[in-house]
Amino acid sequence: MALFDIERARQETPGSQHILHLNNAGSSLMPQPVLEATVAHLQLEAQIGGYEAVERQQAVLEHAYDAAAALINCSRDEIAFMENATRAWDMAFYALPFKAGDRILTSMSEYASNYIAYLQVTQKTGAVVEAIPDDAYGQVSVEALRNMLDERVRLISITHVPTSGGLVNPIAEIGKVAREAGILYLVDACQSVGQMPIDVQKIGCDILSTTGRKYLRGPRGTGFLYIRRERIEQMEPVFLDLHSANWTSPESYEIRKDARRFETWETNYAGKIGLATAIDYAMDWGIDAIWRRIKDLSYNLRTQLSPIPGVIVRDRGVTQCGIVTFTVEGIEPEEIKQQLAKQQINVSVAVRNSTLLDMDARGLTTMVRASLHYYNTPEELTRFSSAIAQLADF
């Protein structure tokens, strides 16, 4: 495994001292600098007032846009900060005008919240949603996508890393197809930003949404949205306020020209500062270094789990990330989660209705999901695998 300052990583992660946390795709353990920045702003609000705290911290808050832009390689005016990834995704998706006959192309492993939005819009407008078939490796088939294109395709919308496994969809290859065809391209990067390099120029997406609480290790209730500059003024948010628009006369208003047209005036300022700090913190480690570390650790874990009798590792894809899913014969994943919790080990459970198309196609209803981060250690993974072996042998 490549050299990595794991001692520093764990010293700056207070939770790692008493918990084996393998639920980073749910919500990571916050590093100390992020915790301190978030709490400091809350304390400032308590001391001098919420509005006054924002005035004093204006430069710090504006830095958030520079930090997010540097992280995904875009301009600061293409960034909007939101309450979470779902709201970021929704604000963009519901701003798109669909009509009867329009086609939305998505992935078999699409996340439930996104698919529910597709269904709501198609039922209201007469548009249709279609899932692109998987290739032999379980990822979106780029060839199948090409074969599905026609003049009615209005949107290609893909979840980069599904919630139910280590799969990494080929979003740059999909972006090439979208650009060639001139089709709007939306990427849900909720599980990938902070875990691996994300460059919206290389991906070629028009819209990208992500969260703060997962691999960026920021506070809960934070996220951001990217809108390519050329698309911003083509998209009118479903609702506006005095931050996203300017009331110019009793009969008129003007919408902001930048991506902040998708924000609202009131927001979680402490969370925003915490997320900006988390982005800076990740960039200080280096996203490439983080990605190498996560890939090494996840390969280590899959290698340890696979030989255990009764254990089936369920991850698919050419590239696999830090989310490791598996089942154990004769034991329900929820029971495994509860038994591990008694040993101070955190995991989550992937359920059918979160990625219904994918789970049904694979004949699965639920899986254990262990999602690791760079602050996890090989020793922790050995401990975890031993715990699973004991449960499997019970």
C-alpha positions in Angstrom: 0.0 0.0 0.0 1.3 3.5 -0.9 2.8 5.6 1.8 0.0 7.5 3.6 0.2 9.5 6.9 -2.4 7.3 8.6 -1.2 8.5 12.0 -2.1 12.1 11.2 -5.4 11.0 9.6 -6.5 9.1 12.7 -5.3 11.8 15.1 -7.4 14.3 13.3 -10.4 12.0 13.3 -11.6 11.8 16.9 -14.2 9.2 16.3 -11.7 6.7 15.0 -10.3 6.2 18.5 -13.4 4.3 19.7 -15.4 3.2 16.7 -14.7 1.1 13.6 -16.6 3.2 11.1 -17.4 1.6 7.8 -20.4 3.7 7.0 -18.7 6.5 5.1 -21.1 6.2 2.2 -23.8 7.1 4.8 -21.9 9.8 6.7 -18.2 10.0 7.4 -16.5 10.7 10.7 -15.8 14.5 10.7 -12.2 15.5 11.0 -11.2 17.9 13.8 -10.6 20.9 11.6 -14.1 20.6 10.1 -15.7 20.2 13.5 -13.8 23.2 14.9 -14.8 25.5 12.0 -18.4 24.5 12.2 -18.7 24.9 16.0 -16.7 28.1 15.9 -19.3 29.8 13.6 -22.2 28.6 15.8 -20.4 30.0 18.8 -19.9 33.3 16.9 -23.7 33.4 16.1 -24.4 32.8 19.8 -22.0 35.6 20.8 -22.8 38.4 18.4 -25.9 37.3 16.4 -26.6 35.3 13.3 -26.7 38.2 10.8 -23.6 39.8 12.3 -21.7 36.6 12.2 -22.3 36.3 8.5 -21.1 39.8 8.0 -17.9 39.1 9.9 -17.3 35.8 8.1 -18.2 37.0 4.6 -14.7 36.3 3.2 -14.8 32.8 4.6 -18.2 32.1 3.2 -17.2 33.4 -0.3 -14.2 31.2 -0.2 -16.6 28.2 -0.2 -17.3 28.9 -3.9 -13.6 28.9 -4.7 -13.0 25.7 -2.8 -15.9 23.8 -4.5 -14.8 25.1 -7.9 -11.2 24.0 -7.4 -12.4 20.6 -6.3 -14.3 19.8 -9.5 -12.5 22.1 -11.9 -15.1 24.8 -12.8 -15.7 28.5 -12.1 -17.1 29.9 -8.9 -20.1 31.3 -10.6 -21.1 27.8 -11.7 -21.5 26.7 -8.0 -24.6 26.8 -5.7 -24.6 25.7 -2.1 -27.6 23.7 -1.0 -29.0 21.9 2.0 -28.1 18.4 0.6 -27.4 16.5 -2.6 -31.1 15.6 -3.1 -32.2 19.2 -3.0 -29.3 20.2 -5.3 -30.3 17.5 -7.8 -34.0 18.3 -7.5 -33.5 22.1 -8.0 -31.7 21.4 -11.3 -33.9 18.5 -12.5 -37.2 20.3 -11.8 -36.0 23.4 -13.7 -35.9 21.4 -16.9 -39.0 21.7 -19.2 -40.3 18.3 -20.3 -43.1 17.7 -22.7 -45.0 14.7 -24.0 -42.8 12.3 -25.9 -39.5 13.5 -24.3 -37.2 10.7 -23.2 -35.1 10.6 -20.0 -32.3 8.0 -20.2 -30.9 6.8 -16.9 -29.1 3.8 -15.3 -30.3 0.5 -14.0 -28.6 1.4 -10.7 -30.3 4.8 -10.4 -31.1 6.0 -6.9 -34.7 5.9 -5.7 -35.0 9.6 -5.0 -34.0 10.4 -8.6 -36.2 7.8 -10.1 -39.2 8.9 -8.1 -38.6 12.4 -9.5 -38.5 11.0 -13.1 -41.8 9.2 -12.5 -43.5 12.3 -11.1 -42.4 14.4 -14.0 -43.3 11.8 -16.6 -46.8 11.3 -15.1 -47.4 15.0 -15.2 -45.9 15.8 -18.7 -46.2 12.6 -20.8 -42.4 12.3 -21.0 -40.9 8.8 -20.5 -38.0 7.4 -18.5 -36.0 4.5 -19.8 -33.1 2.6 -18.1 -30.0 2.0 -20.2 -29.0 -1.7 -20.1 -25.9 -2.7 -18.2 -22.9 -4.1 -19.9 -21.3 -7.4 -19.0 -19.6 -5.9 -16.0 -22.7 -4.4 -14.5 -22.1 -0.8 -15.4 -24.0 1.4 -17.9 -23.4 0.1 -21.4 -22.1 3.0 -23.5 -22.8 1.1 -26.6 -26.5 0.5 -25.5 -26.7 4.2 -24.8 -25.6 5.1 -28.3 -28.2 2.8 -29.8 -31.0 4.4 -27.7 -30.4 7.9 -28.9 -32.8 9.8 -31.1 -34.2 13.3 -31.4 -36.6 12.8 -28.5 -33.9 12.2 -25.8 -34.1 15.3 -23.6 -31.8 14.2 -20.8 -29.2 11.7 -19.9 -29.1 11.4 -16.1 -26.7 9.0 -14.4 -25.7 8.1 -10.8 -21.9 7.9 -10.8 -21.5 5.6 -7.8 -24.7 3.7 -6.9 -25.8 3.5 -3.2 -25.9 -0.3 -3.4 -22.3 -1.3 -4.3 -18.8 -0.5 -5.4 -19.7 0.0 -9.0 -18.3 3.2 -10.7 -20.2 4.1 -13.8 -18.2 5.3 -16.8 -19.5 8.9 -16.7 -16.7 10.4 -18.9 -17.5 8.0 -21.7 -21.2 8.8 -21.2 -20.4 12.5 -21.3 -18.6 12.1 -24.7 -21.8 10.5 -26.1 -24.0 13.3 -24.6 -21.7 16.0 -26.0 -21.6 14.5 -29.5 -25.4 14.3 -29.5 -26.0 17.7 -27.9 -28.0 16.2 -25.1 -28.2 17.7 -21.6 -26.2 15.5 -19.1 -26.9 15.4 -15.3 -24.6 13.5 -12.9 -25.4 12.5 -9.4 -22.0 12.4 -7.8 -23.2 12.1 -4.2 -21.1 9.0 -3.4 -18.0 9.9 -5.5 -17.0 13.5 -4.7 -14.3 13.4 -2.1 -13.6 9.7 -2.8 -12.1 10.0 -6.3 -11.1 12.8 -8.7 -14.0 14.6 -10.2 -13.4 16.9 -13.1 -16.5 18.3 -14.8 -14.5 19.3 -17.8 -13.4 15.8 -18.4 -16.8 14.3 -17.5 -18.5 16.8 -19.9 -21.6 17.0 -17.7 -23.9 20.1 -17.7 -25.1 19.5 -14.1 -23.6 17.7 -11.1 -24.9 17.4 -7.6 -23.1 16.2 -4.4 -23.3 16.1 -0.7 -21.0 17.2 2.1 -21.6 14.5 4.7 -20.2 11.4 2.8 -16.7 11.2 1.4 -16.0 14.9 1.8 -16.4 14.4 5.5 -18.3 17.6 6.0 -21.3 18.3 8.2 -24.7 16.8 7.5 -27.3 19.1 5.8 -24.8 20.4 3.3 -24.1 19.9 -0.4 -23.6 21.8 -3.6 -24.7 22.0 -7.2 -22.7 22.6 -10.4 -24.4 24.1 -13.5 -22.3 24.7 -16.6 -22.2 28.4 -17.4 -23.8 28.0 -20.8 -26.8 26.2 -19.3 -27.5 28.5 -16.3 -29.8 31.0 -18.0 -31.6 28.3 -19.8 -32.8 26.9 -16.5 -35.3 28.7 -14.3 -35.6 27.4 -10.7 -39.0 26.1 -9.7 -39.1 28.7 -6.9 -37.3 32.0 -6.3 -36.7 34.4 -3.4 -34.9 37.7 -2.8 -31.5 35.9 -3.0 -32.1 34.1 -6.3 -33.8 37.0 -7.9 -34.1 40.8 -7.6 -37.6 42.5 -7.4 -37.1 45.4 -9.8 -40.6 46.9 -10.0 -44.1 46.1 -8.7 -44.6 43.9 -11.8 -41.2 42.5 -12.6 -38.1 40.7 -11.3 -34.7 39.6 -12.6 -33.2 36.2 -11.9 -29.5 36.1 -11.0 -27.1 35.3 -13.8 -25.0 32.8 -11.9 -25.7 29.4 -10.4 -26.7 31.0 -7.1 -30.1 31.5 -8.7 -30.7 28.0 -7.3 -29.9 29.0 -3.7 -32.2 30.6 -1.2 -31.4 33.5 1.1 -31.6 31.5 4.4 -29.0 28.7 4.7 -26.9 26.8 7.2 -23.9 29.2 7.4 -22.1 27.1 9.9 -22.5 24.0 7.7 -21.4 26.0 4.7 -18.2 27.0 6.4 -17.8 23.4 7.6 -18.2 22.1 4.1 -15.7 24.6 2.7 -13.2 23.5 5.4 -13.8 19.9 4.5 -13.1 20.5 0.9 -9.9 22.4 1.7 -9.0 19.5 4.0 -9.5 16.9 1.3 -7.5 19.0 -1.2 -4.7 19.2 1.3 -4.5 15.4 1.4 -4.8 15.2 -2.3 -7.8 13.6 -4.0 -5.5 11.3 -6.1 -3.8 10.1 -2.9 -7.2 9.6 -1.2 -8.5 7.6 -4.2 -5.4 5.3 -4.2 -5.7 4.7 -0.5 -9.5 3.9 -0.8 -9.0 1.5 -3.7 -6.2 -0.3 -1.9 -8.2 -0.7 1.3 -11.4 -1.8 -0.6 -9.4 -4.4 -2.6 -8.0 -5.6 0.7 -11.4 -6.0 2.2 -13.0 -7.8 -0.7 -10.0 -10.1 -0.8 -10.5 -11.0 2.9 -14.3 -11.4 2.7 -14.5 -13.5 -0.5 -13.0 -16.7 0.9 -15.3 -16.8 4.0 -17.8 -19.7 3.6 -21.3 -18.4 3.0 -20.1 -14.8 2.1 -20.8 -13.5 -1.4 -19.3 -10.1 -2.3 -21.8 -8.5 -4.6 -19.8 -5.6 -6.1 -19.7 -5.2 -9.9 -18.0 -2.9 -12.4 -14.6 -2.5 -14.1 -13.6 0.0 -11.5 -14.7 -0.6 -7.9 -14.6 2.0 -5.2 -14.7 2.1 -1.4 -18.3 0.7 -1.1 -18.2 -3.0 -0.4 -21.5 -4.9 -0.5 -22.0 -8.6 0.5 -24.4 -11.1 1.8 -24.0 -13.9 4.3 -25.9 -17.1 3.8 -28.6 -17.7 6.4 -28.2 -14.3 8.1 -30.2 -11.2 7.3 -28.1 -8.0 6.7 -30.0 -6.1 9.3 -29.1 -8.7 11.9 -25.5 -8.5 10.8 -25.6 -4.8 11.2 -27.0 -5.1 14.7 -24.5 -7.7 15.8 -21.6 -5.6 14.5 -22.9 -2.6 16.3 -22.5 -4.4 19.6 -18.8 -4.7 18.7 -18.5 -0.9 18.0 -18.5 -1.5 14.2 -20.6 0.6 12.0 -22.0 -0.6 8.6 -25.3 0.1 6.8 -27.8 -2.0 4.8 -28.6 -1.6 1.2 -32.2 -2.3 0.5 -34.2 -3.1 -2.6 -36.3 0.1 -2.9 -33.2 2.3 -2.9 -32.0 0.9 -6.3 -35.0 -1.2 -7.3 -34.2 -1.9 -10.9 -30.7 -3.1 -10.2 -31.7 -5.2 -7.1 -34.6 -6.8 -8.9 -32.4 -7.6 -11.9 -29.9 -9.3 -9.6 -32.5 -11.1 -7.6 -31.5 -9.3 -4.4 -33.5 -7.7 -1.7 -30.9 -6.5 0.8 -27.1 -6.5 1.4 -24.6 -5.4 4.0 -22.8 -2.3 2.9 -19.4 -1.6 4.3 -18.0 1.7 3.0 -14.5 2.7 4.0 -12.4 5.8 3.9 -8.7 6.7 4.0 -8.6 6.9 7.8 -9.5 3.2 8.0 -6.6 0.8 8.5 -5.7 -2.7 7.3 -5.9 -3.9 10.9 -9.5 -2.6 11.2 -10.4 -4.5 8.0 -8.9 -7.7 9.4 -10.9 -7.2 12.6 -14.0 -6.6 10.5 -13.5 -9.7 8.4 -12.9 -11.8 11.4 -16.2 -10.5 12.9 -18.0 -11.5 9.7 -16.4 -14.9 9.7 -17.6 -15.5 13.2 -21.1 -14.5 12.3 -21.1 -16.7 9.2 -19.9 -19.7 11.2 -22.5 -19.2 13.9 
